[in-house]
């Protein structure tokens, strides 16, 4: 990549099935939407410290991409960015303030994720059908979990909800064995289809959503 480049444009490497390794030069700030979509053999990508935004479906269907280092300084990851990729684990930097819906949808190999400390909302379908997901470290400033965020995460036995959490729209068909609803909770949606659930602790009265 030339040093003058600030953005990897839309669909630059779309369907490059033999592409295995990419190094993006310092100075690039944005990976545009679908830039590496369907690069099935892409297994290694080096992102520069200048990176700020990862676009929609940027790494969609990158099935050989097991690991990626997201540099400190990235602020936003758009919807479907890593959907159906091969990610196994990921540690997201605290500079990220927004992760859009379905970002990790259908990541069948994903086992562990650390979410950024400043994230306030877990968007719709963020981890939908990540059936091997076992560990999710939630941020201590989290306020809302939207519907289908963890649906069909059958290996997720524990979810340590922070004291800042105010609203859960839905917890459906998750492998949870127990759950504690913190005092801060104001609105609680349905908890159903959780076949392994044995214990529920609700520390304060909450409004139940239809």
C-alpha positions in Angstrom: 0.0 0.0 0.0 1.3 3.5 -0.8 2.1 5.7 2.2 -0.3 8.4 0.9 -3.3 6.1 1.1 -5.7 6.7 3.9 -8.4 4.2 3.0 -8.6 0.7 1.6 -11.5 1.3 -0.8 -14.8 -0.7 -1.2 -14.3 -4.2 -2.4 -10.6 -3.7 -3.2 -9.8 -7.4 -2.6 -13.3 -8.9 -2.9 -13.2 -12.6 -3.8 -9.4 -12.8 -4.0 -9.5 -16.5 -3.1 -5.7 -17.0 -3.1 -4.8 -14.0 -1.0 -3.1 -15.2 2.2 -1.2 -12.3 3.8 -1.7 -8.5 3.9 0.3 -5.7 5.5 -1.3 -2.3 5.6 1.0 0.6 5.8 0.9 3.2 8.5 -1.2 6.2 7.6 -4.3 4.1 6.5 -7.2 5.0 8.7 -10.2 3.2 7.2 -10.9 -0.3 5.8 -14.0 0.3 3.7 -16.9 -2.0 3.5 -16.4 -5.5 1.9 -12.7 -4.6 1.3 -11.5 -8.2 2.0 -14.9 -10.0 1.7 -14.7 -13.7 0.7 -10.9 -13.9 0.9 -11.1 -17.4 2.1 -7.4 -18.1 2.4 -6.5 -14.8 4.2 -4.9 -16.0 7.4 -2.7 -13.0 8.4 -3.3 -9.3 8.2 -1.3 -6.5 9.9 -3.2 -3.4 10.7 -1.3 -0.1 11.3 -1.5 2.0 14.5 -3.2 4.7 12.4 -6.3 2.5 11.8 -9.6 4.1 13.1 -12.5 2.4 11.3 -13.2 -1.2 10.1 -16.0 -1.1 7.6 -19.1 -3.2 7.1 -18.4 -6.8 6.1 -14.7 -5.9 5.7 -13.6 -9.5 6.6 -16.9 -11.3 5.9 -16.3 -15.0 5.1 -12.5 -14.8 5.7 -12.6 -18.4 7.0 -8.9 -18.8 7.4 -8.5 -15.7 9.6 -8.2 -17.2 13.0 -6.5 -14.2 14.7 -6.3 -10.5 14.2 -4.7 -7.7 16.3 -6.9 -4.7 16.4 -4.6 -1.7 17.2 -5.2 0.8 20.0 -6.8 3.8 18.2 -9.6 2.0 16.4 -12.9 3.7 17.3 -15.6 1.8 15.4 -16.3 -1.6 13.8 -19.2 -1.7 11.4 -21.9 -4.4 11.0 -20.9 -7.9 9.8 -17.2 -6.9 9.8 -16.1 -10.4 10.9 -19.2 -12.4 10.2 -18.6 -16.0 9.3 -14.8 -15.5 9.7 -12.5 -18.1 11.2 -11.7 -16.0 14.4 -10.9 -18.1 17.5 -10.3 -15.3 20.0 -10.0 -11.6 20.0 -9.1 -8.8 22.4 -10.6 -5.5 21.5 -8.9 -2.2 22.5 -10.6 0.3 24.8 -10.6 3.0 22.2 -13.5 1.3 20.5 -16.8 3.0 21.4 -19.1 1.3 18.9 -19.5 -2.2 17.4 -22.4 -2.5 15.1 -24.9 -5.3 14.7 -24.0 -8.9 13.7 -20.3 -8.1 13.7 -19.4 -11.6 14.8 -22.4 -13.4 13.5 -21.9 -17.1 12.7 -18.2 -17.1 13.8 -18.4 -20.9 14.5 -14.8 -21.1 15.8 -14.9 -18.1 18.2 -14.2 -19.2 21.8 -13.2 -16.0 23.6 -13.6 -12.3 23.3 -12.7 -9.3 25.5 -15.0 -6.3 24.7 -13.7 -2.7 25.0 -14.1 -0.9 28.4 -16.0 2.0 26.9 -18.6 0.0 25.0 -22.1 0.9 26.3 -24.3 -1.3 24.0 -24.1 -4.8 22.7 -26.0 -4.6 19.4 -28.5 -6.9 17.9 -27.2 -10.4 16.8 -23.6 -9.4 17.7 -22.7 -13.0 18.6 -25.7 -14.9 17.0 -24.9 -18.6 16.5 -21.4 -18.5 17.9 -21.9 -21.9 19.3 -18.3 -22.4 20.6 -18.2 -19.1 22.4 -17.2 -19.8 26.1 -15.8 -16.6 27.4 -17.1 -13.0 27.0 -15.6 -10.3 29.1 -18.2 -7.6 29.3 -17.3 -3.9 29.8 -18.0 -2.4 33.3 -19.8 0.6 31.6 -22.2 -1.6 29.6 -25.8 -0.3 29.7 -27.8 -2.3 27.2 -27.9 -5.8 25.6 -30.1 -5.9 22.5 -32.1 -8.8 21.2 -30.5 -11.9 19.8 -27.0 -10.7 20.9 -26.1 -14.1 22.3 -28.8 -16.4 20.7 -27.6 -19.9 20.1 -24.3 -19.4 22.0 -24.8 -22.9 23.4 -21.3 -23.1 25.0 -21.7 -19.8 27.0 -22.2 -21.1 30.5 -21.5 -17.8 32.4 -22.2 -14.2 31.7 -20.9 -11.8 34.4 -23.3 -8.8 34.0 -21.8 -5.5 35.2 -23.4 -3.2 37.8 -23.9 -0.6 35.1 -26.4 -2.6 33.0 -29.8 -1.1 32.7 -31.6 -3.0 30.0 -31.6 -6.5 28.5 -34.0 -6.9 25.5 -33.6 -10.7 25.3 -31.6 -13.7 26.3 -32.7 -16.5 24.1 -31.4 -20.1 23.7 -28.1 -19.6 25.5 -26.1 -22.3 27.4 -26.2 -20.3 30.6 -26.4 -22.3 33.9 -27.0 -19.3 36.2 -27.5 -15.6 35.9 -27.5 -12.7 38.3 -29.5 -9.6 37.3 -27.7 -6.5 38.9 -29.4 -3.8 41.0 -28.9 -1.3 38.1 -31.3 -3.2 35.8 -34.5 -1.2 34.9 -35.9 -3.3 32.0 -35.7 -7.0 31.4 -36.8 -8.9 28.4 -37.5 -12.6 28.0 -35.1 -15.2 29.2 -36.2 -18.4 27.3 -34.9 -21.4 25.6 -31.9 -21.6 28.0 -32.2 -25.3 28.7 -29.2 -25.5 31.0 -30.4 -22.6 33.3 -30.7 -23.6 36.9 -30.6 -20.4 38.9 -31.7 -16.8 38.4 -31.0 -14.0 40.9 -32.8 -10.7 40.5 -31.4 -8.2 43.0 -34.0 -5.4 42.5 -37.6 -5.1 41.1 -37.4 -4.6 37.3 -39.9 -3.8 34.5 -40.5 -6.9 32.4 -40.7 -6.3 28.7 -43.3 -8.0 26.5 
